[in-house]
Amino acid sequence: MISIKTFAFNALQENTYILWDETKECVIIDPGCYDKKEKDELKYFIDNSGLKPVKLLNTHCHIDHVLGNAFVQNTYGLNVETSRIEESQLRSVKLYAPMYGFSLFEETEVGAYIEEGDIVNFGNSKLEILSVPGHSPGHLAFLNKEQNFCIAGDVLFRGSIGRTDLPGGDFKQLEKSIKVKLYSLPDALQIYPGHGPKTDIGFEKTNNPFVRA
């Protein structure tokens, strides 16, 4: 059975997720830890829980979701895995990081490309990959049907959606991703977003003011 730990990191309060099962193998999704305190918090949880990180995954590569990539890579020897389409987004972060106040950002490269239809395996568990562009061109989500949850990044929030005014954003594309890929999932399915509290598909289909079912 998969357990999920959420951290809210950096000035943008980005949700970093650690997923693990009974084998203690874990995946780290969107590490946003920036300063020493946040990095120590992430490492302490992993070490104190006896976890073994085996995957470093990015839903997409906007700055707040990749600030801790280099730390995870250097600490646990993991390479970034994300969509091929997101590689240009990752490369551009170093150019604008100082303007956001993240002058200590350390660059990393994509080590492996993943896409819709692929399966992320760790321990006895698996995550299915969905392609959900709109907030970012190559945005991915990680779905586990057995436990009815999805790590959705900045696609769908509780009562809101990902912004589309950043480079590569497209509202029509995001709307389609939500309606076709997410709203087709069971109403009880839990959405773990890139910011803020978790939600569920049924609530958003009925109450989301931006994209209704």
Backbone as ProteinMPNN parsed JSONL, in Angstrom:
{"seq_chain_A": "MISIKTFAFNALQENTYILWDETKECVIIDPGCYDKKEKDELKYFIDNSGLKPVKLLNTHCHIDHVLGNAFVQNTYGLNVETSRIEESQLRSVKLYAPMYGFSLFEETEVGAYIEEGDIVNFGNSKLEILSVPGHSPGHLAFLNKEQNFCIAGDVLFRGSIGRTDLPGGDFKQLEKSIKVKLYSLPDALQIYPGHGPKTDIGFEKTNNPFVRA", "coords_chain_A": {"N_chain_A": [[0.843, -1.206, 0.0], [0.499, 2.205, -0.807], [1.924, 4.996, 0.765], [1.689, 8.526, 1.401], [3.504, 11.469, 1.682], [3.395, 14.926, 2.2], [5.045, 17.96, 1.513], [5.22, 21.484, 1.899], [6.997, 23.656, 0.122], [9.43, 26.265, -0.42], [9.148, 29.796, -1.396], [6.861, 29.936, -2.899], [5.211, 28.058, -1.933], [5.025, 25.356, -2.83], [3.877, 22.05, -3.455], [5.618, 19.278, -2.528], [6.037, 15.833, -3.014], [6.408, 12.674, -1.419], [6.27, 9.313, -2.096], [5.737, 6.03, -0.955], [5.97, 2.462, -0.329], [5.345, -0.721, 1.329], [7.827, -1.882, 0.958], [9.645, 0.062, 1.381], [10.882, 1.395, -0.656], [10.926, 4.479, -2.422], [9.464, 7.251, -4.263], [10.27, 10.529, -5.311], [8.532, 13.382, -5.945], [8.472, 16.306, -7.746], [10.476, 17.985, -6.227], [10.664, 20.778, -4.312], [12.3, 21.962, -2.498], [14.383, 24.502, -1.259], [16.08, 26.182, 0.453], [18.543, 25.511, 3.081], [17.225, 24.597, 5.389], [14.816, 23.525, 4.394], [15.798, 21.516, 2.71], [17.094, 19.907, 4.595], [14.863, 19.125, 6.045], [13.474, 17.505, 4.22], [15.377, 15.462, 3.781], [15.71, 14.485, 6.394], [13.183, 13.362, 6.909], [13.107, 11.288, 5.011], [15.379, 9.736, 5.72], [14.852, 9.192, 8.452], [12.583, 7.714, 8.243], [13.448, 5.456, 7.095], [13.518, 5.155, 4.333], [14.128, 4.355, 0.852], [15.07, 6.166, -1.736], [14.197, 5.872, -5.149], [13.344, 7.013, -7.492], [13.211, 10.141, -9.178], [10.946, 12.422, -9.991], [9.402, 14.791, -12.173], [6.446, 16.582, -12.522], [6.144, 18.766, -14.15], [8.274, 21.447, -15.315], [8.466, 24.053, -14.173], [9.902, 26.664, -12.186], [9.367, 26.528, -9.342], [8.854, 23.873, -8.905], [11.151, 22.463, -9.336], [13.287, 23.263, -7.841], [14.593, 21.731, -5.926], [15.719, 19.657, -7.332], [18.506, 19.283, -7.925], [19.567, 18.915, -5.38], [18.328, 16.484, -4.569], [19.306, 14.825, -6.57], [22.093, 14.934, -6.105], [22.221, 13.975, -3.496], [20.995, 11.451, -3.447], [21.664, 10.193, -5.775], [20.001, 10.167, -8.033], [18.506, 10.613, -11.244], [16.75, 13.162, -13.06], [13.456, 12.55, -14.155], [11.185, 13.199, -16.61], [8.799, 14.668, -18.931], [9.806, 14.746, -22.356], [9.116, 17.065, -23.664], [9.185, 18.945, -21.685], [11.821, 19.529, -21.275], [13.018, 21.857, -22.356], [11.805, 23.771, -20.78], [12.964, 23.213, -18.306], [15.639, 23.802, -18.817], [15.498, 26.532, -19.134], [15.127, 27.608, -16.634], [17.384, 28.46, -15.168], [17.887, 30.906, -16.298], [15.927, 32.701, -15.494], [15.716, 32.382, -12.77], [17.131, 34.099, -10.858], [15.577, 36.431, -11.003], [13.29, 35.728, -9.673], [14.155, 35.586, -7.16], [15.653, 33.377, -6.515], [18.545, 32.889, -6.418], [20.403, 30.951, -5.838], [19.857, 28.727, -7.253], [20.472, 25.506, -8.588], [21.399, 23.988, -11.545], [20.042, 21.17, -13.309], [19.969, 18.298, -15.502], [17.748, 16.501, -17.69], [17.458, 13.09, -17.093], [16.093, 10.887, -17.996], [13.427, 10.293, -20.235], [9.908, 10.367, -19.871], [6.541, 9.406, -20.615], [3.019, 9.606, -21.503], [1.351, 6.54, -21.014], [3.54, 5.147, -20.176], [4.82, 3.355, -17.312], [5.55, 3.976, -13.97], [7.517, 2.277, -11.798], [7.941, 1.24, -8.455], [9.125, -0.418, -5.603], [6.54, -2.551, -4.643], [4.686, -1.286, -6.115], [2.962, 0.882, -8.509], [2.738, 3.622, -10.811], [0.645, 5.118, -13.142], [1.179, 7.056, -16.073], [-0.135, 10.124, -17.114], [-0.729, 12.373, -19.783], [-1.14, 15.75, -19.495], [-1.336, 18.499, -20.683], [-1.263, 22.149, -20.825], [-1.145, 23.939, -18.587], [1.566, 23.786, -18.611], [3.559, 22.853, -21.412], [4.395, 20.099, -21.576], [3.232, 18.804, -19.433], [2.781, 16.314, -16.919], [0.85, 13.812, -15.171], [0.52, 11.631, -12.336], [-0.903, 8.613, -11.826], [-2.627, 6.393, -9.658], [-4.611, 3.775, -9.803], [-5.428, 1.707, -8.132], [-5.422, 2.67, -5.505], [-6.836, 4.901, -5.893], [-5.935, 7.635, -6.467], [-4.278, 10.647, -7.637], [-1.337, 12.293, -8.492], [-1.222, 15.419, -9.411], [0.111, 17.778, -10.074], [0.26, 21.107, -11.367], [-2.307, 21.291, -12.594], [-5.035, 20.881, -11.805], [-6.607, 22.349, -9.081], [-7.971, 22.638, -5.728], [-10.966, 24.004, -6.204], [-9.929, 25.574, -8.223], [-7.71, 26.12, -11.076], [-4.671, 25.41, -12.931], [-2.563, 28.166, -13.793], [-2.502, 29.851, -16.968], [-1.086, 31.824, -18.168], [1.62, 31.839, -18.337], [4.73, 31.252, -20.176], [4.112, 28.986, -22.778], [1.676, 28.224, -21.799], [-1.81, 27.338, -22.175], [-5.113, 27.855, -22.246], [-7.344, 26.51, -23.445], [-6.235, 24.062, -24.033], [-5.575, 23.187, -21.465], [-8.131, 23.05, -20.321], [-9.197, 20.979, -21.862], [-7.504, 18.876, -21.078], [-8.256, 18.586, -18.396], [-11.037, 17.988, -18.568], [-11.095, 15.707, -20.273], [-9.047, 13.915, -19.397], [-8.923, 13.997, -16.534], [-11.535, 14.474, -15.4], [-12.8, 12.229, -16.269], [-12.131, 10.281, -14.575], [-12.901, 8.354, -11.552], [-15.376, 9.783, -9.335], [-14.68, 9.793, -6.647], [-11.97, 9.824, -6.626], [-8.88, 10.967, -5.395], [-7.238, 14.046, -5.749], [-4.008, 15.177, -5.707], [-2.614, 18.169, -5.605], [-0.301, 20.623, -7.081], [-0.123, 22.813, -5.461], [-1.566, 23.916, -2.417], [-4.487, 22.4, -0.716], [-5.52, 18.906, -0.941], [-7.997, 17.546, -3.198], [-11.032, 16.254, -4.681], [-12.284, 14.466, -7.541], [-15.089, 14.458, -7.929], [-15.969, 16.685, -6.41], [-14.736, 18.81, -7.785], [-15.822, 18.615, -10.368], [-18.382, 19.456, -9.911], [-18.133, 21.893, -8.541], [-15.955, 23.472, -9.358], [-15.121, 26.627, -10.528], [-13.951, 27.271, -12.93], [-13.621, 25.141, -14.737], [-16.128, 23.131, -15.48], [-17.825, 19.958, -15.324]], "CA_chain_A": [[0.0, 0.0, 0.0], [1.276, 3.432, -0.946], [1.746, 6.108, 1.692], [2.024, 9.795, 0.768], [3.905, 12.579, 2.542], [3.388, 16.203, 1.482], [5.767, 19.114, 2.052], [5.012, 22.759, 1.2], [8.343, 24.222, 0.095], [9.847, 27.521, -1.047], [8.283, 30.971, -1.218], [5.619, 29.736, -3.645], [4.442, 27.022, -1.228], [4.821, 24.253, -3.772], [3.742, 20.742, -2.814], [6.549, 18.202, -2.848], [5.457, 14.572, -2.551], [7.151, 11.426, -1.309], [5.386, 8.15, -2.114], [6.457, 4.794, -0.669], [5.124, 1.337, 0.079], [5.871, -1.573, 2.393], [9.225, -2.228, 0.682], [10.407, 1.266, 1.748], [11.307, 2.155, -1.84], [10.083, 5.661, -2.561], [9.674, 8.192, -5.352], [10.177, 11.93, -4.921], [7.877, 14.083, -7.043], [8.541, 17.775, -7.722], [11.143, 18.521, -5.038], [10.751, 22.239, -4.356], [13.11, 22.441, -1.376], [15.351, 25.485, -1.758], [17.115, 26.547, 1.422], [19.088, 24.39, 3.847], [16.208, 24.085, 6.297], [13.879, 22.685, 3.635], [16.535, 20.32, 2.279], [17.284, 19.072, 5.784], [13.554, 18.56, 6.4], [13.216, 16.414, 3.285], [16.321, 14.374, 4.037], [15.415, 13.906, 7.711], [12.011, 12.491, 6.797], [13.481, 10.087, 4.259], [16.309, 8.922, 6.507], [14.216, 8.761, 9.695], [11.546, 6.729, 7.894], [14.108, 4.289, 6.52], [13.123, 5.035, 2.931], [15.155, 4.262, -0.182], [14.612, 6.845, -2.961], [14.568, 5.182, -6.388], [12.9, 7.794, -8.642], [13.03, 11.59, -9.07], [9.982, 12.715, -11.053], [8.832, 16.135, -12.29], [5.212, 16.697, -13.308], [6.525, 19.768, -15.133], [9.566, 22.006, -14.917], [8.492, 25.43, -13.7], [10.949, 26.823, -11.177], [9.009, 26.122, -7.982], [8.766, 22.419, -8.838], [12.448, 21.843, -9.64], [14.35, 23.885, -7.048], [15.327, 20.711, -5.18], [16.205, 18.567, -8.19], [19.953, 19.075, -7.78], [19.796, 18.35, -4.048], [17.943, 15.07, -4.591], [20.244, 14.138, -7.452], [23.398, 14.827, -5.454], [22.106, 13.233, -2.238], [20.539, 10.073, -3.617], [22.15, 9.643, -7.037], [18.889, 9.961, -8.953], [18.387, 11.537, -12.373], [15.415, 13.69, -13.308], [12.613, 11.91, -15.163], [10.043, 14.042, -16.951], [8.468, 14.656, -20.356], [10.777, 15.334, -23.278], [8.648, 18.409, -23.999], [9.508, 19.834, -20.571], [13.266, 19.746, -21.162], [13.325, 23.269, -22.612], [11.369, 24.51, -19.593], [13.971, 22.998, -17.271], [16.857, 24.522, -19.192], [15.292, 27.978, -19.044], [14.989, 28.052, -15.246], [18.589, 29.172, -14.722], [17.887, 32.249, -16.87], [15.02, 33.603, -14.782], [15.714, 32.116, -11.332], [17.49, 35.263, -10.036], [14.49, 37.409, -10.995], [12.316, 35.24, -8.702], [14.8, 35.554, -5.857], [16.287, 32.08, -6.292], [19.88, 33.044, -7.012], [21.212, 29.776, -5.542], [19.351, 27.587, -8.03], [21.46, 24.645, -9.237], [20.828, 23.384, -12.752], [20.145, 19.733, -13.572], [19.499, 17.886, -16.819], [16.838, 15.349, -17.698], [18.191, 11.838, -17.247], [15.252, 9.924, -18.716], [12.137, 10.84, -20.658], [8.738, 9.542, -19.627], [5.387, 9.932, -21.346], [1.758, 8.89, -21.284], [1.42, 5.128, -21.37], [4.61, 4.54, -19.394], [4.519, 2.997, -15.923], [6.623, 4.188, -12.993], [7.503, 1.191, -10.825], [8.779, 1.311, -7.264], [8.677, -1.438, -4.668], [5.463, -3.377, -5.184], [3.667, -0.333, -6.561], [3.15, 1.487, -9.826], [1.999, 4.83, -11.157], [0.418, 5.329, -14.572], [1.464, 8.43, -16.47], [-1.093, 10.805, -17.98], [-0.307, 13.638, -20.384], [-2.168, 16.748, -19.189], [-0.765, 19.816, -20.991], [-2.106, 23.342, -20.721], [-0.388, 24.809, -17.683], [2.899, 23.686, -19.201], [3.341, 22.037, -22.622], [4.6, 18.661, -21.42], [2.816, 18.455, -18.069], [2.377, 14.939, -16.66], [0.241, 13.483, -13.887], [0.848, 10.267, -11.943], [-2.167, 8.028, -11.389], [-2.689, 5.05, -9.1], [-6.015, 3.392, -9.799], [-5.709, 0.791, -7.034], [-5.727, 3.45, -4.309], [-7.737, 5.981, -6.281], [-5.375, 8.972, -6.298], [-3.474, 11.162, -8.737], [-0.462, 13.432, -8.231], [-1.635, 16.134, -10.618], [0.864, 18.992, -10.358], [-0.468, 22.375, -11.459], [-3.41, 21.185, -13.553], [-6.317, 21.063, -11.124], [-6.516, 22.63, -7.656], [-9.282, 22.693, -5.075], [-11.675, 25.21, -6.584], [-9.181, 26.389, -9.176], [-6.938, 25.403, -12.083], [-3.353, 25.971, -13.172], [-2.548, 29.379, -14.598], [-2.116, 29.612, -18.363], [-0.477, 33.046, -18.704], [3.063, 31.662, -18.401], [5.153, 30.738, -21.49], [3.674, 27.62, -23.07], [0.344, 27.974, -21.262], [-2.895, 27.35, -23.151], [-6.315, 27.539, -21.478], [-8.158, 25.505, -24.127], [-5.546, 22.788, -23.863], [-5.738, 22.802, -20.06], [-9.536, 22.665, -20.153], [-9.351, 19.649, -22.464], [-6.812, 17.915, -20.214], [-9.062, 18.368, -17.202], [-12.299, 17.324, -18.899], [-10.912, 14.396, -20.903], [-8.165, 13.014, -18.652], [-9.175, 13.948, -15.093], [-12.958, 14.339, -15.066], [-13.248, 10.885, -16.646], [-11.765, 9.394, -13.471], [-13.992, 8.221, -10.57], [-15.648, 10.975, -8.531], [-14.026, 9.694, -5.339], [-10.516, 9.844, -6.775], [-8.226, 12.083, -4.727], [-6.257, 14.808, -6.516], [-2.966, 15.839, -4.927], [-2.177, 19.222, -6.529], [1.014, 21.221, -6.897], [-0.238, 23.842, -4.427], [-2.814, 23.884, -1.674], [-4.989, 21.125, -0.187], [-6.007, 17.925, -1.911], [-9.411, 17.635, -3.529], [-11.466, 15.04, -5.367], [-12.86, 14.714, -8.864], [-16.512, 14.79, -7.82], [-16.112, 18.061, -5.932], [-14.331, 19.763, -8.829], [-16.789, 18.553, -11.469], [-19.585, 20.183, -9.508], [-17.914, 23.196, -7.915], [-14.858, 24.266, -9.903], [-15.721, 27.709, -11.317], [-13.24, 27.468, -14.197], [-13.889, 24.009, -15.632], [-17.197, 22.248, -14.997], [-17.975, 18.729, -16.108]], "C_chain_A": [[0.87, 1.246, 0.0], [0.894, 4.435, 0.142], [2.251, 7.376, 1.019], [2.357, 10.831, 1.831], [3.991, 13.844, 1.701], [4.204, 17.235, 2.244], [5.364, 20.343, 1.25], [6.326, 23.525, 1.274], [8.42, 25.517, -0.707], [8.791, 28.621, -0.932], [6.943, 30.828, -1.921], [4.765, 28.612, -3.056], [4.03, 25.886, -2.16], [4.774, 22.929, -3.023], [4.735, 19.741, -3.391], [5.995, 16.916, -2.254], [6.501, 13.454, -2.479], [6.132, 10.297, -1.217], [6.221, 6.906, -1.844], [5.466, 3.694, -0.292], [5.859, 0.488, 1.108], [7.321, -2.0, 2.166], [10.185, -1.127, 1.102], [11.046, 1.963, 0.546], [10.366, 3.339, -2.018], [10.421, 6.438, -3.824], [9.483, 9.6, -4.796], [9.646, 12.697, -6.125], [7.922, 15.583, -6.799], [9.212, 18.329, -6.462], [11.356, 20.035, -5.156], [11.612, 22.822, -3.253], [14.235, 23.335, -1.902], [16.454, 25.791, -0.753], [17.531, 25.321, 2.239], [18.047, 23.777, 4.769], [15.26, 23.138, 5.577], [14.567, 21.401, 3.163], [16.75, 19.365, 3.441], [15.983, 18.395, 6.19], [13.224, 17.366, 5.518], [14.102, 15.214, 3.608], [16.04, 13.698, 5.379], [14.228, 12.948, 7.624], [12.38, 11.188, 6.101], [14.359, 9.169, 5.107], [15.635, 8.361, 7.759], [13.139, 7.706, 9.452], [12.143, 5.462, 7.284], [13.783, 4.063, 5.058], [14.332, 4.977, 2.0], [14.638, 4.935, -1.453], [15.123, 6.131, -4.224], [14.171, 5.96, -7.644], [12.786, 9.266, -8.262], [12.182, 12.019, -10.256], [9.56, 14.177, -11.003], [7.552, 16.066, -13.096], [5.428, 17.679, -14.452], [7.707, 20.524, -14.549], [9.562, 23.512, -14.694], [9.365, 25.497, -12.443], [10.587, 26.278, -9.807], [8.956, 24.613, -7.802], [10.108, 21.721, -9.031], [13.589, 22.391, -8.794], [15.186, 22.859, -6.29], [15.861, 19.57, -6.025], [17.671, 18.248, -7.947], [20.27, 18.461, -6.415], [19.474, 16.863, -4.019], [18.916, 14.268, -5.443], [21.584, 13.906, -6.75], [23.362, 13.966, -4.197], [21.825, 11.755, -2.458], [20.943, 9.455, -4.955], [21.071, 9.364, -8.053], [18.907, 11.003, -10.063], [16.933, 11.955, -12.558], [14.717, 12.884, -14.397], [11.387, 12.791, -15.377], [9.783, 13.93, -18.448], [9.583, 15.289, -21.185], [10.411, 16.784, -23.598], [9.028, 19.415, -22.916], [10.996, 20.17, -20.477], [13.647, 21.206, -21.391], [12.907, 24.146, -21.45], [12.424, 24.405, -18.493], [15.242, 23.792, -17.568], [16.714, 26.03, -19.018], [15.271, 28.496, -17.616], [16.186, 28.869, -14.791], [18.607, 30.616, -15.211], [17.018, 33.209, -16.064], [15.008, 33.402, -13.272], [16.096, 33.334, -10.491], [16.375, 36.302, -9.947], [13.388, 37.022, -10.006], [12.904, 35.16, -7.299], [15.486, 34.251, -5.521], [17.678, 32.06, -6.92], [20.765, 31.82, -6.793], [20.736, 28.532, -6.297], [20.496, 26.836, -8.703], [20.795, 23.895, -10.386], [21.016, 21.864, -12.769], [19.647, 19.466, -14.985], [18.552, 16.703, -16.677], [17.661, 14.086, -17.947], [17.423, 10.787, -18.013], [13.925, 10.581, -19.049], [11.028, 9.846, -20.347], [7.541, 10.205, -20.297], [4.159, 9.1, -21.028], [1.859, 7.462, -21.801], [2.534, 4.4, -20.649], [4.11, 4.245, -17.98], [5.754, 3.28, -15.071], [6.493, 3.1, -11.936], [8.42, 1.506, -9.651], [8.231, 0.335, -6.242], [7.673, -2.373, -5.313], [4.382, -2.538, -5.854], [3.978, 0.227, -7.948], [2.287, 2.731, -9.949], [1.857, 4.877, -12.665], [0.638, 6.799, -14.901], [0.386, 8.93, -17.43], [-0.438, 12.068, -18.546], [-1.427, 14.65, -20.21], [-1.631, 18.162, -19.44], [-1.781, 20.943, -20.82], [-1.49, 24.365, -19.802], [1.046, 24.899, -18.165], [2.799, 22.673, -20.338], [3.468, 20.534, -22.444], [4.17, 18.132, -20.073], [2.323, 17.01, -17.977], [1.66, 14.846, -15.322], [0.5, 12.007, -13.626], [-0.343, 9.645, -11.214], [-1.972, 6.641, -10.793], [-4.155, 4.668, -8.947], [-6.379, 2.516, -8.612], [-6.104, 1.549, -5.766], [-6.473, 4.741, -4.626], [-7.168, 7.378, -5.993], [-4.528, 9.34, -7.506], [-2.642, 12.335, -8.233], [-0.534, 14.288, -9.494], [-0.853, 17.405, -10.914], [-0.038, 20.214, -10.435], [-1.554, 22.363, -12.534], [-4.723, 21.57, -12.884], [-6.07, 21.25, -9.632], [-7.915, 22.554, -7.035], [-9.93, 24.04, -5.388], [-10.94, 26.089, -7.575], [-8.463, 25.49, -10.179], [-5.575, 26.067, -12.228], [-3.441, 27.207, -14.053], [-2.041, 29.069, -16.002], [-1.487, 30.848, -18.998], [1.042, 32.988, -18.69], [3.44, 31.13, -19.78], [4.764, 29.272, -21.677], [2.3, 27.293, -22.544], [-0.732, 28.109, -22.32], [-4.177, 26.919, -22.44], [-7.141, 26.439, -22.143], [-7.549, 24.116, -23.96], [-5.691, 22.279, -22.429], [-7.158, 22.324, -19.795], [-9.775, 21.261, -20.702], [-8.695, 18.582, -21.601], [-7.656, 17.578, -18.995], [-10.315, 17.572, -17.531], [-12.094, 15.897, -19.405], [-10.135, 13.428, -20.01], [-8.548, 12.891, -17.171], [-10.646, 13.741, -14.748], [-13.542, 13.004, -15.506], [-12.9, 9.856, -15.578], [-12.902, 9.339, -12.453], [-14.143, 9.471, -9.704], [-14.896, 10.965, -7.213], [-12.509, 9.79, -5.422], [-9.922, 11.119, -6.197], [-7.185, 12.723, -5.644], [-5.299, 15.486, -5.543], [-2.322, 16.891, -5.837], [-0.789, 19.764, -6.196], [1.049, 22.319, -5.863], [-1.556, 23.641, -3.701], [-3.267, 22.495, -1.277], [-5.444, 20.181, -1.295], [-7.511, 18.112, -2.118], [-9.835, 16.312, -4.147], [-12.217, 15.409, -6.635], [-14.322, 15.134, -8.767], [-16.746, 16.222, -7.385], [-15.801, 19.041, -7.043], [-15.298, 19.757, -9.999], [-18.02, 19.39, -11.171], [-19.306, 21.638, -9.141], [-16.811, 24.055, -8.543], [-15.407, 25.357, -10.817], [-15.091, 27.906, -12.693], [-13.505, 26.369, -15.221], [-14.926, 23.111, -14.972], [-17.266, 21.013, -15.878], [-18.914, 18.955, -17.28]], "O_chain_A": [[1.861, 1.323, 0.727], [-0.282, 4.687, 0.402], [3.137, 7.318, 0.166], [1.586, 11.044, 2.767], [4.585, 13.841, 0.623], [4.076, 17.372, 3.46], [5.183, 20.251, 0.036], [6.726, 23.988, 2.342], [7.574, 25.802, -1.555], [7.688, 28.395, -0.433], [5.987, 31.524, -1.579], [3.725, 28.258, -3.61], [2.859, 25.517, -2.256], [5.532, 22.71, -2.078], [4.695, 19.406, -4.575], [5.532, 16.909, -1.114], [7.352, 13.315, -3.357], [5.241, 10.32, -0.368], [7.291, 6.736, -2.43], [4.302, 3.95, 0.016], [6.86, 0.913, 1.685], [7.979, -2.441, 3.109], [11.394, -1.346, 1.175], [11.682, 3.005, 0.704], [9.161, 3.224, -1.795], [11.51, 6.307, -4.382], [8.645, 9.831, -3.925], [10.243, 12.663, -7.2], [7.462, 16.067, -5.765], [8.581, 19.068, -5.706], [12.129, 20.504, -5.992], [11.658, 24.04, -3.081], [14.94, 22.985, -2.849], [17.637, 25.67, -1.074], [16.951, 24.242, 2.108], [17.995, 22.555, 4.913], [14.937, 22.067, 6.092], [13.976, 20.322, 3.216], [16.606, 18.152, 3.289], [15.982, 17.243, 6.623], [12.751, 16.338, 6.003], [13.62, 14.085, 3.695], [16.121, 12.474, 5.487], [14.26, 11.857, 8.193], [12.003, 10.108, 6.556], [14.107, 7.967, 5.198], [15.823, 7.191, 8.094], [12.823, 6.909, 10.335], [11.422, 4.509, 6.992], [13.77, 2.926, 4.587], [15.409, 5.48, 2.319], [13.845, 4.337, -2.18], [16.31, 5.829, -4.349], [14.606, 5.616, -8.744], [12.327, 9.602, -7.17], [12.642, 11.985, -11.397], [9.381, 14.74, -9.923], [7.547, 15.559, -14.218], [4.965, 17.463, -15.572], [8.102, 20.272, -13.411], [10.55, 24.182, -14.993], [9.537, 24.504, -11.735], [11.415, 25.629, -9.167], [9.006, 24.121, -6.675], [10.187, 20.499, -8.899], [14.744, 22.021, -9.007], [16.367, 23.094, -6.037], [16.404, 18.607, -5.484], [18.041, 17.086, -7.783], [21.136, 17.593, -6.306], [20.258, 16.067, -3.502], [19.303, 13.159, -5.076], [22.137, 12.807, -6.802], [24.346, 13.305, -3.864], [22.353, 10.904, -1.742], [20.596, 8.307, -5.233], [21.193, 8.436, -8.852], [19.286, 12.152, -9.833], [16.009, 11.2, -12.253], [15.31, 12.575, -15.431], [10.648, 13.086, -14.438], [10.466, 13.184, -19.149], [10.219, 16.253, -20.757], [11.289, 17.627, -23.781], [9.176, 20.605, -23.197], [11.384, 21.017, -19.672], [14.51, 21.735, -20.692], [13.56, 25.147, -21.155], [12.738, 25.393, -17.83], [15.842, 24.38, -16.668], [17.701, 26.726, -18.78], [15.386, 29.703, -17.399], [16.019, 29.873, -14.098], [19.267, 31.463, -14.609], [17.332, 34.394, -15.961], [14.359, 34.166, -12.557], [15.437, 33.589, -9.483], [16.241, 36.981, -8.928], [12.636, 37.883, -9.549], [12.236, 34.721, -6.363], [15.865, 34.029, -4.372], [17.939, 31.295, -7.848], [21.772, 31.659, -7.482], [21.169, 27.417, -6.003], [21.378, 27.443, -9.31], [19.761, 23.252, -10.211], [22.03, 21.349, -12.297], [18.982, 20.308, -15.589], [18.562, 15.998, -15.668], [18.454, 14.02, -18.886], [18.018, 9.894, -18.616], [13.37, 11.331, -18.246], [11.187, 8.64, -20.535], [7.532, 11.416, -20.519], [4.233, 8.052, -20.386], [2.385, 7.213, -22.886], [2.494, 3.177, -20.517], [3.117, 4.809, -17.521], [6.864, 2.871, -15.414], [5.472, 3.012, -11.254], [9.54, 1.983, -9.836], [7.02, 0.26, -6.032], [7.915, -2.919, -6.39], [3.287, -3.03, -6.126], [5.078, 0.073, -8.48], [1.257, 2.872, -9.289], [2.836, 4.696, -13.389], [0.32, 7.679, -14.1], [0.04, 8.27, -18.41], [0.32, 12.745, -17.852], [-2.534, 14.448, -20.71], [-1.488, 18.94, -18.497], [-2.984, 20.714, -20.69], [-1.324, 25.526, -20.177], [1.661, 25.965, -18.128], [2.025, 21.721, -20.237], [2.741, 19.769, -23.078], [4.689, 17.115, -19.612], [1.561, 16.54, -18.822], [1.839, 15.695, -14.449], [0.679, 11.223, -14.558], [-0.734, 10.089, -10.135], [-1.246, 5.814, -11.345], [-4.852, 5.177, -8.069], [-7.51, 2.568, -8.129], [-7.006, 1.13, -5.04], [-6.713, 5.567, -3.745], [-7.826, 8.202, -5.358], [-4.115, 8.483, -8.288], [-3.173, 13.261, -7.622], [0.028, 13.924, -10.526], [-1.127, 18.061, -11.919], [-0.987, 20.344, -9.662], [-1.695, 23.322, -13.292], [-5.429, 22.47, -13.34], [-5.413, 20.429, -8.993], [-8.913, 22.423, -7.744], [-9.493, 25.081, -4.897], [-11.305, 27.252, -7.747], [-8.588, 24.266, -10.139], [-5.353, 27.16, -11.707], [-4.284, 27.288, -14.946], [-1.253, 28.144, -16.2], [-1.364, 30.922, -20.221], [1.696, 33.984, -18.998], [2.581, 30.609, -20.492], [5.058, 28.429, -20.83], [1.787, 26.204, -22.802], [-0.595, 28.896, -23.256], [-4.319, 25.753, -22.07], [-7.593, 25.52, -21.46], [-8.258, 23.128, -23.77], [-5.904, 21.087, -22.204], [-7.365, 21.313, -19.123], [-10.468, 20.453, -20.083], [-9.258, 17.504, -21.409], [-7.758, 16.414, -18.607], [-10.625, 16.591, -16.854], [-12.826, 14.986, -19.018], [-10.51, 12.264, -19.877], [-8.502, 11.794, -16.615], [-10.969, 12.918, -13.891], [-14.675, 12.681, -15.146], [-13.319, 8.702, -15.659], [-13.787, 10.194, -12.484], [-13.158, 10.133, -9.38], [-14.514, 12.023, -6.712], [-11.834, 9.832, -4.394], [-10.402, 12.219, -6.474], [-6.357, 12.033, -6.239], [-5.709, 16.258, -4.677], [-1.565, 16.542, -6.743], [-0.189, 19.415, -5.179], [2.126, 22.724, -5.424], [-2.549, 23.239, -4.307], [-2.54, 21.52, -1.468], [-5.715, 20.595, -2.422], [-8.194, 18.75, -1.317], [-9.068, 15.349, -4.134], [-12.717, 16.525, -6.778], [-14.746, 16.067, -9.45], [-17.619, 16.903, -7.923], [-16.534, 20.013, -7.228], [-15.567, 20.814, -10.57], [-18.626, 19.964, -12.075], [-20.131, 22.516, -9.393], [-16.748, 25.255, -8.278], [-16.094, 25.047, -11.79], [-15.635, 28.628, -13.529], [-13.6, 26.632, -16.42], [-14.621, 22.41, -14.007], [-16.823, 21.023, -17.026], [-19.165, 18.034, -18.057]]}, "name": "protein", "num_of_chains": 1, "seq": "MISIKTFAFNALQENTYILWDETKECVIIDPGCYDKKEKDELKYFIDNSGLKPVKLLNTHCHIDHVLGNAFVQNTYGLNVETSRIEESQLRSVKLYAPMYGFSLFEETEVGAYIEEGDIVNFGNSKLEILSVPGHSPGHLAFLNKEQNFCIAGDVLFRGSIGRTDLPGGDFKQLEKSIKVKLYSLPDALQIYPGHGPKTDIGFEKTNNPFVRA"}
